[in-house]
Amino acid sequence: MTAFDAPVGIVGAGPVGLVAALRLADFGVPSIVLDSKPGLVKQGSKACLIQGDVLEILDKSGCATPIDDEGVTWRVARTYVADEEIRAVEYPSAPGYGPFVNISQFRIEQVLAERAEAEPLIDLRWGHRVAGVTQDADGVTLTAGTGDEERALRFRHLVACDGVRSTLRELLGVEWTGYTHKDRFLITDIKAELPLAKERHFHYNPSFNPGRQLVMHPQPDDIWRIDWQLPPDADIDAERADGRFDARVRAVIGDVPYEIDWVSTYRFHQRVVARLRVGRVLFAGDAAHALPPYGSRGMNSGIQDADNLAWKLAQIRRGQAGEELLETYHSERYAAARENLAVTEATIRFMVPPHPLRRWARSALLKLSKVLPFAERRVNSGRMAEPYTYRDSPLVPGADRHPLLGAFAPDARLTGPTGPARLRRLLGGGFVGLVLAPDARSAARLVAGIRSGDRTVSTETVVVLPTGSATDGLPDGLTVVHADPADLPSGYTDGSAVWWLVRPDGHLAARSGHGADFASALRTAAGAPGPDGDSGPQRDATLLEGTQI
């Protein structure tokens, strides 16, 4: 048998590929990351917003704090019609990171790459261009070129994070469903001290881009990102040459000194691969799904892809699950991509109406939005991204029994042995049995039941008691914290003793008031064989038909 160069190969050293490598390293899995570029390349702000929930993923690998410290945190999204504000949505504060942090993708990549290069389990190789890929029952062989030389690398699994123009997607002949929009958009990063609140500003039909849209996002160091929807005949190169581009910018910012940091035009995509799993090759990020910028779903959903996949590959690497577990990567993240596409499609149809009647209806609605609340509520300026809830996953059976099942675990303020703490900081290293109880005695009963089951998958146990409660009678080997019941998010407990099973990606997989239920729930959530040797989640034969290589 050919020796493996690493258990996992990753193609693409953007945010998604780097997070995949870092999360694999968190679980003890080595990887090799290949990228065709000679190193990091600055491309303006690019994906300029990271969600607070996604920063929690980066926090597990020690990368969130510098991004949060340097970025611009905002909580208010303002929407304007014809230069008049019609709505200001304020997003709630959270115990951890702010709801949204604006910072350039390049700076995020710098932080992630620095951490990856310091990690012994990650081999980051620049200047490696993918030339070919084959796979068999045992692994994947990738041919990569460096200059005039090519060499073959062998992996158990390969993760394709090579972007919207994915070479691996082309080599494997993966179907790329959806469409590319015909309208063009202009991104300009300018450095200027503007008299604007550092919030999101979305304009419909403004005087400085009549009949179209414009959105402004603040960035660190007084950089503002401005996105214009362009008319079909716009020629930005010609505008920059003859001075019209300066007039375009001045119409937005007024007579304020500014410097251009970056200019780019683009057409957005509304696409998803038919299969995120093709044998031992897994697609993630823009290689798997390309989305318009509305709501900042691209990079954020891609990082969530990486977090979902990493723990499943780790389970297989440890021998605690079979290859079938990877089918749940496809089913869970494909469903997330479809939801994102549905949200952005609704926004596209409002922003760029497909036919004259829809354009007339939108124009009337925008005029009414200034005076009628029902019309204002129907103005679609893009719903902001949020983590997907795995309601239909085979790893989360009975998700319809509780609104939190399948969701990314809500955070909570806690008090630990050394002072203030957060719930999410206690999650993400593996499976966690989270016990919430009114007193130590009832908590101990649940813990005893949890520990009594025959389990092949290890877990940590975290017990949350009311502030001031005694801990007498609890067994050793637990993390015990306290919380004011009023500070716990709605739904965690009704005052009785319950346990929650939290996956390594922070999603809630099961809940019960009986400790004896835990072992079975853990086997299901981890894709582990049952007591009778049955495998974990079964593959859907209709989804796999015609896609195996």
Buried (B, 14 or more C-beta within 10 A) or exposed (E): EEEBBBBBBBBBBBBBBBBBBBBBBBBEBBBBBBBBEEEBEBBBBBBBBBBBBBBBBBBBBBBBEBBBEBBBBBBBBBBBBBEEEBBEBEBEEBBBBBBBBBBBBBBBBBBBBBBBEEBEBBBBEBBBBBBEBEBEEEBBBBBBBBEEEEEEBBBBBBBBBBBBEBBBBEBBEBEBEBEEBEBBBBBBBBBBEBEEEBBBBBBBBBEBBEEBBBBBBBBBEBBBBBBBBBEEEBEBEEBBEEEBBEEBBEEBBEEEEBEBBBBBBEEBBBBBBBBBBBBBBBBBBBBBBBBBBBBBBBBBBBBBBBBBBBBBBBBBBBEBBBBBBBBBBBBBBBBBBEBBBEBBBBBBEBBBBEEEEEEEEBBEBBBBBBEEEEBBEBBBBBBBBBBBBBEEBBBBBEBEEBEBBBBBBBBBBBBBEEEEBBBBBBBBEBBBBBBBBBBBEBBBBBBEBBBEBEBBBEBBBBBBBBEEBEBEEBEEEBBBBBBEBEEBBEBBBEEEBBBBBBBBBBBBBBBBBEBEBBBBBBBBBBBBBEEEEEBBBEBEEEBBEEBEE
